Amino acid sequence: MSARTTTTLEQGARWTWSIAGTEDDVVLLQLSGAWLMHEHLPGRAAIERELHGRPNARALAFDTRGLDDWDSGFVVFVRQAVNVGKSFHMRVDLAGLPPGVQKLLDLADAVPARDTGRRSRPLPLLDRLGGTAIRTAQQARAMITFLGDACLALGRFASGRARVRRADLLVTIQEAGPEALGIVSLISFLVGLILAYVGAVQLRRFGAEIYVADLVGIAMARQMGAIMTGIIVAGRTGAAYAAQLGTMRVNEEIDAVQTMGISPIEFLVLPRMLGLIVMMPLLTVYADLVGILGGAVVGTGMLKLGFVPYWNRTWVAVDLSDFAVGLISASVFGILVAIAGCLRGMQSGRSSAAVGLAATSAVVTGIVFIVVADAILTVIYDAIGL
């Protein structure tokens, strides 16, 4: 056996190592002393430098009979030595290591490293653009697939063949509708009050305070009632749907439903979608009325218009076409919020952090859908004369 001793890298260090080559083309890494993290242990570069001069070596082994003490720094050193040996196409023998180190290395190999997306150096621009394009295409494909499955489930429900429990449907209607009346009342009343106050400040200059009723009534019926209700539902019900389905994913309840041969889209997603689609227009009508009431408070209290003149002016200014526009928008918003919440919930990972991310993503996706859909619908209403 020919041996070559490598001196310690730090003066006064309590560890030593030497590398010996055997006749069987095995490199024996002999380690002794105290291998502790604060002892400035050798790194990967030093190991590569020592093994690079042995091109005929076919295996790497360890001799730790002289080892006095070790901690996680020693485990890191050994892991680096193993990786370097494999990069030189060496067979690695861990039999000479302490049993505790062997168990830690086995555990590290059993659990794959997770890509957290954090890198010390940013990727080149083309790499980032390509990754973004690929992720966008994958998300678009997943959304289209989910929409197709949801449409098929709605078709089966219409024909009476969907596996939906009536109790689940009634519970989702209760959660999406009556339980949301409190927050919808508060927000709608304040929005109507704010619109009336802003309009009153400007119209008072021209002595046209009575037209505050037109402003509040038309704004609430056509736009603000549906938009504010949609945003409230996205933050409340959409996030709840994502959290519920994400928790079911973590607890493997969705896997159990699939194992029993039941479609999760029909059994879990469809009741939530139907509940929100049914209740969203009703909540919007309620929000319109409460918002008009909030404007009336400003009109009668601040502008001294009187409740009857204010109500008569609102009745003249707002017609059924304005409410129809708001109800159409509300129906579309309800579908989009239900899709966003259920989609993110079904896509959730299997950890508690993933459930929180799914709920956050559902809210953001739902609000973006609402704003984009409202812009498109506004153009369509103008084109058809509504």
N, C-alpha and C positions, 0 to 999 in steps of 0.2 A: 504493500500500500504506500502510495506517495502522498504526502500531506503538505499543505501550505497554510500557515497560520496568518490570519488577518488581524491586525492590531485594532484595538478599540478606537472609535472615531472621536471620542471626547476624553480629554485628559482627566484622570481620576474616576472614570466610569467604573461601575461594579459589574459589568458584563463583558464577556469575551466571546468571540466566535472564530471558528476555523473551518476550512473546507478541505476535505481529503478526497482523493479519487482512488477507487478500488480497481482491481483487475477486471471486474465485471462491468466496467464502464458506468459505475454508480457513483454519483457525487454525494458524499456524506457531509451534511451540515452539522457541525458539532457546536452546541450552545451551552454555555455555562455561566454561572453567576446570577445576578439579580436583573431580570429583564422587566423593568418597570417603565411606565409611560414617561415619567419625568427625567429619565436617565438619557434622553436624547438618543434613542435607538436608531440604527441604520435604516435608511429608506429603500425604496424600490431601485433607485439609481445605483446604489452601492451593490445590491444583489445582482443586478444585471451586469455590472462591471466585473464581478467575480465569476459569474457563470459564463460570460461571453468568451473567456479564454479557455473553455473546455468544450470544443466543438464535437468531440467524440462521445460525450456523456449521453447516456440514454435514459437514466433514471436519477431521481433526487430523493434522498432519504434524510432523516433527522436523528441526531443523537443528543438527548437531553438529560443524560445521567448526571451531568454536573450542574444541572439547573437548581438554583437555590430558591428563587422566588419569581413570580410572574403575575402580570395583570393583563388588562385588555390591550395594552401596547404590544405585548408579546404576541397576542392573537393576531393583531393587525400585521405585525412583521411576518408571521408565519403565512398568513393569507397572501401577502405580497410575494413571498418566496414561492408559494404554490403557483400563483399566477405567472410569475416569471418563468418557472420551470415548464409550465404548459406552453408558454409562448415559444420556448426553445424546443418544443416537441419532446419533452421528457415525461416519463412515467413517474408519478409522485407517490411515495410510500409514507403514510402518516403514522405507521406503527410505533415509531420511536418517540412520539409526542406524548405528553401527559394525557390521561383520559379526559380530563376536563376540557383541554384544548380541542381534542378530537370531537367531543360532543358539540362544542360551539361551532366548529367548522362545518360539521354535518348539518346543524341547524341553519347556518348561513346559506348552505347550498340548497336546503329544502325549501326555503322561502325566497322566491325570486325578487330581485331588486325592483322597486316600483319607480316608474318614471314620473316624477313630480312636475316636470316641465321647467324646472329651475336649472339653469346652466351658468357656469362661471363666465362664459363668453357668449354673446348673442350670435345666433345663426346668421348666415349671409341673407341678403334681402331676397334672393330668388328662392332660397329654402323656406323662408317664412311665408312668402307668397304662395309657393306650392303647397305647403302644409295647410294654410288657410283655405285654399281652393279645395283640397281633398276633404277637409273636415266639413266645409260647406256642402259639398256634394253628398257626403255621407248623411248629414243631417237632413238635407232635402229629400233624399231617398227614404230615410226613416219616417219623415213626416208624411210623405205621399203614401207609403205603405200603411201607416196608421190611419190615414184618412180613408183609404180603401177599405180597410177592415171595419172602420166605424160605419161607413155607408152600407156595407153588407149587413152589419148587425142591425142597423135601422130598418133595412129592408125586411129582414127576418122578423123584427118586432112588428112591423106593419102587417105582415102576413100571419102573425100569431105563432111563429115557430122559434122565437128567441127564448133563451133560458134566463128569464128575468123574474125575480121574486117581487111580488107586489109590495111586500113590506119594505124591501130595500128602496123601491121607487118612492114610496110615501115618506120614508125617512129623509131621502135626499131632497125631496120637495120641501119638507119642513125646514131643513137646514139652509137651503138656498133662498127660501122665500120669507116666511114669517119671522124667522130668527134674525133676518137682516133688516127688518123694518126700523129698528132703533137707529142704527148708524146711517141708513138711507134717509130717514127723517131729519136727522141733525144736519147732515151735509147738504141736502137739498134745500132745507130752510135757509141755511147760511148763504148758499150760492144765490138763491133768489133775492135775499136781502142785500147782498153785495152788488148784484146787477142793478137793483133798483136804486141803491145809493149812488153808484157811479153814474147811472143815467140821470138821476135827479140833479146832481151837481152841474151837469152840462145843460140839461133842458131848462133849468131854472133861469138861465141867462136870457132865454127867448120867451119866457112865460108859457112854456109848453109842458108843464109838469105832468099833465094828464097822460101824455104819451109814454110815461114810465110803464104804464100797464101794457102797452103794445110791446115795448122792449122786453120786459120780463116774460110775458106770456109767450111770445113767439120764440124767444131764445130758449126757454125751458122746454117748450113742446117739440121744437125741431132738433135742437142740438144738446143743450146742456143737461137736460134730464137723462137722456140716453148715455151720454159720455160719462157723466159723473157716476151714474149707477153702474156702468160697465167697469170703471176703474175701481169702485168700491168692491164690486163682486170679484174682480180679478185679484185684489189684495186680500180678500177675505175667503171666498169660496174656492177660487182657483188654487190658491196656496194650500188650502185644506185638502183639496183633492190630491194634489201632488204629494203632500205629506202622508196622507192615508195610504195611497198606493205605494209610495216609497217604503213605508213601514211594513206593508205586506210583502214587499220584495225582500226586505231585510229578514223578516221572520219566515220566509219561504212559503208564505201562504199562497202566493200566485203560482209557485211551482206545484203546490198540492192541488190547486184547482186544475192545472193542466194535466196532472197525473190522473185525475179522475175523468178526464176526457171532456171537460167543460171549457169553453172558450172564455179566457179572462176578459176579452173585449165585451162579450155579451153579459157576463155575470157581474163584472166589477165596473167597467167603464160606461156601458150603456145606461144604467140607472142614473148615474151622475150627469151624463149629458142630457138625458131627457128632463131631469129635474131642473137643470139650469135653463134649458131651452123654454120650458113651460113658464118658469117664474120670472125670467128676465123682462118680458114685456109688461107683466103686471107690476113689477117693481118700478118700471119706468113711468107708467101712468101715475102711480102713487107719488113718485118723485116730482113729476110735473106739477101735480096739484099742490104739494107741499111747497115747492119753489114759488109758485104763484102766490101762495099764502104769505111766504116770506116777503115778496115784493109788496103785497098789500099792507104789511105792517109798516114798511117805510112810507108807502103812499098815504096811508091814513094818519100815521104818527108824525112823520117829518114834514110832509107836504100838505097836510090838512085837506086831503081831497075828499074824504068821506068814503066809507066802504062801498056803498051802493054805486056811486059814479065810477069808482075804480073797477068794480065787478062788471058793470055794464060795458065799460071801455074794453076790458079784457074779452068779454063775450063777443064783441064786434070785431076785435082785431084777430083773434085766433079762431080758425075754422078747423074742420075735420081733416083737411089735407095736411095741416101742420102736425096734428097728432099722428096721422098715418105715417108721415116721414119719420117721426121719432120712434114709432113702434117697429117699423121695418129695420131701422138702424139697431134698435135694442135686440131684435131677434138675431140679427147677424152677430152682434157683440156677444150675445149669450152663447152662440155656437162656437165662436172663436175662443172665448174664455174657457169653455168646457174642454175644447180640444187642447189648448195650451196646458191646462192643469193636468188632465189625464195623460197627455203625451209625456210630459216631464216626469210624472209619477211612474209610468211604466218604464221609462228609461233610467230610473234611479239606480245607483249602485247599491251595494250590499253593506253599507256602513252607516252609522248615525250621521256622520258628516255629509254623506251623499244625500241623505234625506233633506237636510237643511239646504244644500245646494239645489236640489230639485225644486223645493218650494220657492226659493229665490228666483230661479230661472223661470218658473211658471208665472210669477207675478210680472217679471220683466217682459217675457214673451207675450203675455196676455195684453199688457198695456200697449206694447208696440203694435200688436195686431189691431187693437181698437183704433189707434191713431191713424194707421195706414188705411184701414177699412173706412173710417169716417171721411178721410180725404177723397177716397175713390167714390164713395156713395154721394158725397156732396157734388162732385162733378156729374155723376149720373142723374141726380135730381134736377140739376140745372139744365141738363140736356133734354130731359123729358118734360120739363116745365112744372115740376113740383115745387 
